[in-house]
Amino acid sequence: MEVAIWLLLVQASLGAFDTLYYHEYKLRLPHGDHTHVELRLHATRDFAYAIIIGTLGFATWHGAWAWVLAALLLLEIIITLWDFIEEDKVRKLPPGERAMHSIMGIVYGGFLAYLVPDLTKWSTRPTGFGSAYHGIPAWILSLIALGVFISGVRDLVASFREHD
């Protein structure tokens, strides 16, 4: 599980950079035309990510809850693929952002490769949550989860804004 947590921390850090640099600073997505759907996808994914990265540093998901976590992980993949399609429909991605998304996909695959065996074991336990503690990475993930949640709220609100 330690490797999965470190990969999740790398993934979350790359995601934070992608959001702050590309989405907010360079492209100003919340202020763009024709970005409503993309912003709603980002918000939905942010809320799923906030749960995933906010809990795995301190908790294990057992029984039926393991299947809920698996569903959240699958939802994140579906939203990301949909987001890639939506991005290509409404805007040209800078090469750096496209490369960032590729790197994030690779890291996410590594994270899943290390998480799924534990998730499989957790699914056989009685339904509930177990305690886990992964030290400093857990606390950093908690801070990032808060930022991801705030970003999701911002994107959701911006998705309903009228643009000129």
C-alpha positions as CSV (number, residue, x, y, z in Angstrom):
1,M,0.0,0.0,0.0
2,E,2.9,2.3,0.6
3,V,3.8,2.5,-3.1
4,A,0.2,3.1,-4.0
5,I,0.1,6.1,-1.5
6,W,3.3,7.6,-2.9
7,L,2.0,7.2,-6.5
8,L,-1.3,8.8,-5.4
9,L,0.7,11.7,-4.0
10,V,2.6,12.1,-7.2
11,Q,-0.7,11.9,-9.2
12,A,-2.4,14.5,-6.9
13,S,0.6,16.8,-7.2
14,L,0.6,16.6,-11.0
15,G,-3.1,17.2,-11.0
16,A,-2.7,20.3,-8.8
17,F,0.0,21.6,-11.1
18,D,-2.2,20.9,-14.2
19,T,-5.2,22.7,-12.6
20,L,-3.3,25.7,-11.3
21,Y,-1.0,26.3,-14.2
22,Y,-3.0,25.2,-17.3
23,H,-6.6,25.4,-16.3
24,E,-6.4,28.5,-14.1
25,Y,-3.4,30.6,-15.1
26,K,-2.6,29.8,-18.8
27,L,-6.1,29.0,-20.2
28,R,-8.4,30.6,-17.6
29,L,-11.0,27.8,-18.2
30,P,-13.5,29.1,-15.7
31,H,-13.8,32.2,-17.8
32,G,-13.8,30.6,-21.2
33,D,-16.6,30.2,-23.7
34,H,-17.9,26.7,-24.4
35,T,-16.2,25.2,-21.3
36,H,-19.4,24.5,-19.4
37,V,-19.3,20.7,-20.0
38,E,-15.6,20.5,-19.3
39,L,-15.9,22.4,-16.1
40,R,-18.8,20.1,-14.9
41,L,-16.7,17.1,-15.7
42,H,-13.8,18.6,-13.8
43,A,-16.0,19.3,-10.8
44,T,-17.4,15.8,-10.7
45,R,-14.0,14.3,-11.0
46,D,-12.7,16.7,-8.3
47,F,-15.4,15.6,-5.9
48,A,-14.5,11.9,-6.5
49,Y,-10.8,12.7,-6.2
50,A,-11.4,14.6,-2.9
51,I,-12.9,11.4,-1.4
52,I,-10.3,9.1,-2.8
53,I,-7.2,11.1,-1.9
54,G,-8.7,12.4,1.3
55,T,-9.3,9.0,2.7
56,L,-6.7,6.5,1.5
57,G,-3.9,8.0,3.7
58,F,-5.9,7.2,6.8
59,A,-8.5,4.5,6.0
60,T,-9.1,1.2,4.3
61,W,-12.4,0.5,2.6
62,H,-13.8,-3.0,3.6
63,G,-16.6,-5.2,2.2
64,A,-19.2,-3.3,0.3
65,W,-17.3,-0.1,0.8
66,A,-14.4,-1.5,-1.3
67,W,-16.9,-1.8,-4.2
68,V,-17.9,1.8,-3.6
69,L,-14.3,2.8,-3.8
70,A,-13.8,0.7,-7.0
71,A,-16.9,2.4,-8.5
72,L,-15.4,5.8,-7.7
73,L,-12.1,4.8,-9.3
74,L,-13.9,3.6,-12.4
75,L,-16.0,6.8,-12.5
76,E,-12.8,8.8,-12.4
77,I,-11.5,6.9,-15.4
78,I,-14.8,7.4,-17.4
79,I,-14.9,11.1,-16.6
80,T,-11.3,11.5,-17.6
81,L,-11.9,9.8,-21.0
82,W,-15.0,11.9,-21.5
83,D,-13.0,15.0,-20.5
84,F,-10.3,14.2,-23.2
85,I,-13.0,14.0,-25.8
86,E,-14.7,17.2,-24.6
87,E,-11.3,19.1,-24.6
88,D,-10.6,18.1,-28.2
89,K,-14.1,19.3,-29.2
90,V,-13.9,22.8,-27.7
91,R,-10.3,23.9,-27.5
92,K,-6.7,23.2,-28.6
93,L,-4.6,21.8,-25.8
94,P,-1.1,23.2,-25.4
95,P,1.5,20.5,-26.0
96,G,2.6,20.7,-22.3
97,E,-1.0,20.1,-21.1
98,R,-1.4,17.1,-23.4
99,A,2.0,15.7,-22.2
100,M,0.9,16.3,-18.5
101,H,-2.3,14.4,-19.1
102,S,-0.3,11.5,-20.6
103,I,2.1,11.4,-17.6
104,M,-0.9,11.5,-15.2
105,G,-2.5,8.6,-17.0
106,I,0.7,6.5,-16.6
107,V,1.0,7.4,-12.9
108,Y,-2.7,6.6,-12.3
109,G,-2.2,3.2,-14.0
110,G,0.7,2.5,-11.6
111,F,-1.4,3.7,-8.6
112,L,-4.2,1.3,-9.6
113,A,-1.7,-1.6,-10.2
114,Y,-0.6,-1.3,-6.6
115,L,-4.0,-0.5,-5.1
116,V,-6.2,-3.2,-6.7
117,P,-4.6,-6.1,-4.9
118,D,-5.3,-4.4,-1.5
119,L,-8.7,-3.4,-2.7
120,T,-9.4,-7.0,-3.6
121,K,-8.4,-8.2,0.0
122,W,-10.5,-5.4,1.6
123,S,-13.6,-6.5,-0.4
124,T,-13.5,-9.8,1.5
125,R,-13.6,-8.3,4.9
126,P,-16.8,-7.3,6.8
127,T,-18.2,-4.0,5.5
128,G,-16.8,-0.9,7.2
129,F,-13.6,1.1,7.3
130,G,-10.3,0.2,8.8
131,S,-7.7,2.5,10.0
132,A,-4.4,3.1,8.2
133,Y,-1.7,5.7,8.6
134,H,0.8,6.6,5.9
135,G,2.7,9.4,7.7
136,I,3.5,12.7,6.0
137,P,2.1,11.6,2.6
138,A,-1.3,11.1,4.2
139,W,-1.3,14.6,5.6
140,I,-0.2,16.1,2.3
141,L,-2.9,14.2,0.5
142,S,-5.5,15.6,3.0
143,L,-4.4,19.1,2.2
144,I,-4.5,18.4,-1.5
145,A,-8.0,16.8,-1.1
146,L,-9.2,20.1,0.4
147,G,-7.8,22.0,-2.5
148,V,-9.3,19.6,-5.0
149,F,-12.7,20.0,-3.3
150,I,-12.5,23.8,-3.4
151,S,-11.5,23.6,-7.1
152,G,-14.5,21.4,-7.8
153,V,-16.8,23.9,-6.2
154,R,-15.2,26.7,-8.2
155,D,-15.5,24.8,-11.5
156,L,-19.1,23.8,-10.8
157,V,-20.1,27.4,-10.0
158,A,-18.2,28.7,-13.1
159,S,-20.0,26.1,-15.3
160,F,-23.3,27.8,-14.7
161,R,-21.9,31.3,-15.3
162,E,-23.0,33.2,-18.4
163,H,-20.0,34.0,-20.7
164,D,-19.8,36.7,-23.3
